[in-house]
Amino acid sequence: MHRPKQALVALAATSLAAFSLASCGAKGNTAQADGSEPGTLKVVATTTQVADFVRNVGRGRIDVLQLIKPNASPHEYEPTPAHLQAIGQAKVLFENGAGLEEEWLDKPVQAAGFSGRTVDTSQHVTLRQGEDEETGKPADDPHIWHNPRNAKIMCRNIEQALIKADPDHKADYQANFTAYAHRLDALDKNIERKINSLPRQDRKLVTNHDAFGYYIDRYHLTYVGAVIPDFSDQAELSGKQIDNLVQKIKAQKVKAVFGESSLPPKTAQAIARQAGVKVIAGEGSLYGDSLGPKGSAGDTYLKSERFNTKTIVDALK
C-alpha cells in the first residue's frame, strides 16, 4: 500500500500561508465548470469518479472542486493552496471511501480548517476483501465504481447528502439522481450484453494493477493476475512475481495484457512480450483508477466504462 509522503505536513502549512495570495488571483478558478451559478452550494470531491457523480446529481446547483487530476493516481495526493482554500470553504466533502483516501485526506482537511460534513460514498456498498501486499493483512478493495450498481449506490448517497445540505432544492437533486440512475442501469445492461458476447473461455483479464475486481465479479470474468498485484498502484512487483504471471498467462491462454491510463506501460509491455500476447497500452489503455482529461474517451464515468468494455471485448475476441 502507498506510504504518505513526509513532505505533506510541511506543504500543508506552506499552503495555508499562501491562502491570501491564492484567493487574490484564483477566484472562480478552483472549481470545474458544471453549469452552476454563483452563490450555489460549494462542495469538494476527492476522485475523478466521485466528482463526476457529484456533478451529475448536483447539476445546476453546486460548485464542485475536484482534488485528483485526470489520469492521476487516487492513491496519493498533495494539496495545493487553491485546494486547501476550497476545502476550507466547502459545505460538503465527498470521498470515495473504502479506504482509498485514508492515507492522505485527513491532513489537508485539518490544515484547511474544514468544518463541513464529510460523506463516504461507499456506504451501503458490499466491499470485496483482499490482502494488503505489504502487510499481509485483510484489506477492502476501494475500486467500487467499476460495478455500475455500486455507482448507483454512491450517487444515492450523494443525493441524500446534497438534500441535507440544501433542502430548498430537494426536488432538483431527486430529479437529477433519477435521470442519472436510469443511465447507470442502461450502462450495466449494455456492459453485460457485450461481455456475454465473448466465448466463456476467453473472458480472462490481466491488468496493470488489481483495480477491476468489482467489474470482474459483476460480469463473471476470470481474474488471472495483475502487473501490480495489489489494490494500490504504488506497490512493486518482484522478478519472481513477474515470472509467475507470465506462466499463468501462457497456461490459461490469456489473449491480452491491459495497461491503465494512470500507470506507466513499460512493465505491462514487457510481461506481454515475454508471454507472447498482445498488450493494450497508450491511448488504448483502460481507465482504471482515474477518468481521463476533458475531450478524451474517458472524461466521464459513463464514457470510461463504455470505452473499457469495448476495449476488453475487442481484445479478447
For each residue, the residues with C-beta under 8 A, 3 or more apart:
1: 75 103 132 133 134 135 139 230 231 232 234 235
2: 75 76 103 232 234
3: 103 234
4: 8 76 103 104 107
5: 8 76 78
6: 9
7: 10 11 78
8: 4 5 11 12 78 79 104 107 108
9: 6 12 13 107
10: 7 13 14
11: 7 8 14 15 78 79
12: 8 9 15 16 79 84 107 108 110 111
13: 9 10 16 17 111
14: 10 11 17 18
15: 11 12 18 19 79 80 81 83 84 111
16: 12 13 19 81 84 111 112
17: 13 14
18: 14 15 21 22 81
19: 15 16 22 23 81 84 85 88
20: 23 24
21: 18 24 25 81
22: 18 19 25 26 81 82 85
23: 19 20 26 27 85
24: 20 21 27
25: 21 22
26: 22 23 29 30 82 85
27: 23 24
28: 31
29: 26 82
30: 26 65 82 83 85 86
31: 28 34 42 63 64 65 86
32: 51 55 64 65 66
33:
34: 31 55 58 59 60 62 63 64
35: 59 60
36: 40 58 59 60 61 62 63 64
37: 40 60
38: 63
39:
40: 36 37 60 61 62 63
41: 58 61 62 63 91 92 162 165 166
42: 31 62 63 65 86 89 90 91
43: 54 58 62 63 64 65 90 91 92 93 94 162 165
44: 64 65 66 67 86 87 90 92 93 94
45: 50 51 53 54 64 65 66 67 93 94 95
46: 50 51 66 67 68 74 77 93 94 95 96 100 101 105
47: 50 51 66 67 68 74 95 96 100 101 290
48: 51 52 66 68 69 70 74 290 291
49: 52 53 96 145 151 290 291 301
50: 45 46 47 53 54 94 95 96 121 154 158
51: 32 45 46 47 48 54 55 64 66 68 94
52: 48 49 55 56 291 300 301
53: 45 49 50 56 57 94 121 151 154 155 158 180 301
54: 43 45 50 51 57 58 62 64 94 158
55: 32 34 51 52 58 59 62 64
56: 52 53 59 155 176 180
57: 53 54 155 158 159 162 173 176 177 180
58: 34 36 41 43 54 55 61 62 64 158 162 173 176
59: 34 35 36 55 56 62 176
60: 34 35 36 37 40 172 176
61: 36 40 41 58 162 166 169 172 173
62: 34 36 40 41 42 43 54 55 58 59 162
63: 31 34 36 38 40 41 42 43
64: 31 32 34 36 43 44 45 51 54 55 58
65: 30 31 32 42 43 44 45 83 86 87 90
66: 32 44 45 46 47 48 51 69
67: 44 45 46 47 77 79 83
68: 46 47 48 51 72 73 74 77 290
69: 48 66 72 290
70: 48 290 291 292 293 294 296 299
71: 261 262 290 291 292 293
72: 68 69 262 290
73: 68 76 233 234 262 263 289 290
74: 46 47 48 68 77 96 100 101 289 290
75: 1 2 100 103 232 233 234 289
76: 2 4 5 73 103 104 234
77: 46 67 68 74 101 104 105 108
78: 5 7 8 11 104
79: 8 11 12 15 67 83 84 87 107 108 111 112
80: 15 83 84
81: 15 16 18 19 21 22 84 85
82: 22 26 29 30 85 86
83: 15 30 65 67 79 80 86 87 108
84: 12 15 16 19 79 80 81 87 88 108 111 112
85: 19 22 23 26 30 81 82 88 89 112
86: 30 31 42 44 65 82 83 89 90
87: 44 65 79 83 84 90 93 108 109 112 114
88: 19 84 85 112 113 114
89: 42 85 86
90: 42 43 44 65 86 87 93 114 116
91: 41 42 43 116 117 165
92: 41 43 44 116 117 118 119 161 162 165
93: 43 44 45 46 87 90 109 114 116 117 118 119
94: 43 44 45 46 50 51 53 54 119 121 158 161
95: 45 46 47 50 100 101 105 118 119 120 121
96: 46 47 49 50 74 100 101 121 122 142 144 145
97: 100 101 120 121 122 123 142 144
98: 122 125 127 140 141 142 144
99: 102 139 140 142
100: 46 47 74 75 95 96 97 142
101: 46 47 74 77 95 96 97 104 105
102: 99 105 106
103: 1 2 3 4 75 76
104: 4 8 76 77 78 101 107 108
105: 46 77 95 101 102 108 109
106: 102 109 110
107: 4 8 9 12 79 104 110 111
108: 8 12 77 79 83 84 87 104 105 111 112
109: 87 93 105 106 112 114 118
110: 12 106 107 113 114
111: 12 13 15 16 79 84 107 108
112: 16 79 84 85 87 88 108 109
113: 88 110
114: 87 88 90 93 109 110 118
115:
116: 90 91 92 93
117: 91 92 93 161 164 165
118: 92 93 95 109 114
119: 92 93 94 95 157 158 161
120: 95 97 123 157
121: 50 53 94 95 96 97 154 157 158
122: 96 97 98 125 127 142 144 154
123: 97 120 153 157
124: 153 156 157
125: 98 122 144 150 153 154
126:
127: 98 122 140 141 144
128: 140 141 213 214 217
129: 138 139 140 141
130: 138 139 140 141 210 213 231
131: 136 137 138 139
132: 1 135 136 137 138 139 230 231
133: 1 229 230 232 235
134: 1 230 235
135: 1 132
136: 131 132
137: 131 132
138: 129 130 131 132
139: 1 99 129 130 131 132 231
140: 98 99 127 128 129 130
141: 98 127 128 129 130 144 210 213 214 231
142: 96 97 98 99 100 122 231
143: 146 211 212 213 214 231 288 289
144: 96 97 98 122 125 127 141 147 150 151 154 214
145: 49 96 150 151 154 214 301
146: 143 150 211 212 213 214 215 218 305
147: 144 150 151 214 215 217 218
148: 151 152 184 185 187 188 191 218 305
149: 152 153 184 188 218
150: 125 144 145 146 147 153 154 214
151: 49 53 144 145 147 148 154 155 184 301
152: 148 149 155 156 181 184 185
153: 123 124 125 149 150 156 157
154: 50 53 121 122 125 144 145 150 151 157 158
155: 53 56 57 151 152 158 159 177 180 181 184
156: 124 152 153 159 160 177 181
157: 119 120 121 123 124 153 154 160 161
158: 50 53 54 57 58 94 119 121 154 155 161 162 177
159: 57 155 156 162 163 173 174 176 177
160: 156 157 163 164
161: 92 94 117 119 157 158 164 165
162: 41 43 57 58 61 62 92 158 159 165 166 169 173
163: 159 160 166 167 170 173 174
164: 117 160 161 167
165: 41 43 91 92 117 161 162
166: 41 61 162 163 169 170 173
167: 163 164 170
168:
169: 61 162 166 172 173
170: 163 166 167 173 174
171: 174 175
172: 60 61 169 175 176
173: 57 58 61 159 162 163 166 169 170 176 177
174: 159 163 170 171 177 178
175: 171 172 178 179
176: 56 57 58 59 60 159 172 173 179 180
177: 57 155 156 158 159 173 174 180 181
178: 174 175 181 182
179: 175 176 182 183
180: 53 56 57 155 176 177 183 184
181: 152 155 156 177 178 184 185
182: 178 179 185 186
183: 179 180 186 187 302
184: 148 149 151 152 155 180 181 187 188 302
185: 148 152 181 182 188 189
186: 182 183 189 190
187: 148 183 184 190 191 302 305 306
188: 148 149 184 185 191 192 218
189: 185 186 192 193
190: 186 187 193 194 306 309
191: 148 187 188 194 195 218 219 305 306 309
192: 188 189 195 196 218 219
193: 189 190 196 197
194: 190 191 197 309 310 313
195: 191 192 198 203 219 220 221 309 312 313
196: 192 193 219
197: 193 194 313
198: 195 202 203 313 316 317
199: 202 203
200: 203
201: 253
202: 198 199 255 316 317
203: 195 198 199 200 219 220 221 222 316
204: 221 222 224 252 253 254 255 316
205: 212 216 221 222 223 224 254 258 312
206: 224 225 226 227 245 249 254 256 257 258 271
207: 210 211 212 226 227 257 258 260 286 288
208: 211 226 227 228 233 258 259 260 263 265 267 268 285 286 288
209: 226 227 228 229 230 231 232 233 235 260 263 288 289
210: 130 141 207 213 223 226 228 229 230 231
211: 143 146 207 208 226 231 233 260 288 289
212: 143 146 205 207 215 216 223 286 288
213: 128 130 141 143 146 210 216 217 223
214: 128 141 143 144 145 146 147 150 217 218
215: 146 147 212 218 219 221 308
216: 205 212 213 219 220 221 222 223
217: 128 147 213 214 220
218: 146 147 148 149 188 191 192 214 215
219: 191 192 195 196 203 215 216
220: 195 203 216 217
221: 195 203 204 205 215 216
222: 203 204 205 216 252
223: 205 210 212 213 216
224: 204 205 206 245 248 249 252 254
225: 206 229 244 245 248 249
226: 206 207 208 209 210 211 229 230 245
227: 206 207 208 209 237 245 257 267 268 271
228: 208 209 210 232 233 235 236 237 263 267
229: 133 209 210 225 226 235 237 241 245
230: 1 132 133 134 209 210 226 233 234 235
231: 1 130 132 139 141 142 143 209 210 211
232: 1 2 75 133 209 228 235
233: 73 75 208 209 211 228 230 260 262 263 288 289
234: 1 2 3 73 75 76 230
235: 1 133 134 209 228 229 230 232
236: 228
237: 227 228 229 241 242 245 267
238: 241 242
239: 242 243
240: 243 244
241: 229 237 238 244 245
242: 237 238 239 245 246 267 270 271 274
243: 239 240 246 247
244: 225 240 241 247 248
245: 206 224 225 226 227 229 237 241 242 248 249 271 275
246: 242 243 249 250 271 274 275
247: 243 244 250 251
248: 224 225 244 245 251 252 254
249: 206 224 225 245 246 252 254 257 271 275 277
250: 246 247 253 275 276
251: 247 248
252: 204 222 224 248 249
253: 201 204 250
254: 204 205 206 224 248 249 257 275 277
255: 202 204 277 278 315 316
256: 206 272 277 278 279 280 315 316
257: 206 207 227 249 254 268 269 271 272 275 277 278 279 280
258: 205 206 207 208 268 279 280 285 286 311 312 315
259: 208 263 265 268 269 279 280 281 282 284 285 286
260: 207 208 209 211 233 263 285 286 287 288 289
261: 71 285 286 287 288 290 292 298
262: 71 72 73 233 288 289 290
263: 73 208 209 228 233 259 260 268 285 288 289
264: 267
265: 208 259 268 269 279 281 282 285
266: 269 270
267: 208 227 228 237 242 264 270 271
268: 208 227 257 258 259 263 265 271 272 279 281
269: 257 259 265 266 272 273 279 281
270: 242 266 267 273 274
271: 206 227 242 245 246 249 257 267 268 274 275 279
272: 256 257 268 269 275 277 278 279
273: 269 270 276 279
274: 242 246 270 271
275: 245 246 249 250 254 257 271 272
276: 250 273
277: 249 254 255 256 257 272
278: 255 256 257 272 315
279: 256 257 258 259 265 268 269 271 272 273
280: 256 257 258 259 284 285 286 311 315
281: 259 265 268 269 284 285
282: 259 265 285
283: 297
284: 259 280 281 311
285: 208 258 259 260 261 263 265 280 281 282
286: 207 208 212 258 259 260 261 280 307 308 311 312
287: 260 261 290 291 292 298 304 305 307 308
288: 143 207 208 209 211 212 233 260 261 262 263
289: 73 74 75 143 209 211 233 260 262 263
290: 47 48 49 68 69 70 71 72 73 74 261 262 287
291: 48 49 52 70 71 287 298 299 300 301 304
292: 70 71 261 287 296 297 298 299 304
293: 70 71 296 299
294: 70 299
295: 299
296: 70 292 293 299
297: 283 292 303 304 307
298: 261 287 291 292 303 304 307 308
299: 70 291 292 293 294 295 296 303 304
300: 52 291 303 304
301: 49 52 53 145 151 291 304 305
302: 183 184 187 305 306
303: 297 298 299 300 306 307
304: 287 291 292 297 298 299 300 301 307 308
305: 146 148 187 191 287 301 302 308 309
306: 187 190 191 302 303 309 310
307: 286 287 297 298 303 304 310 311
308: 215 286 287 298 304 305 311 312
309: 190 191 194 195 305 306 312 313
310: 194 306 307 313 314
311: 258 280 284 286 307 308 314 315
312: 195 205 258 286 308 309 315 316
313: 194 195 197 198 309 310 316 317
314: 310 311 317
315: 255 256 258 278 280 311 312
316: 198 202 203 204 255 256 312 313
317: 198 202 313 314
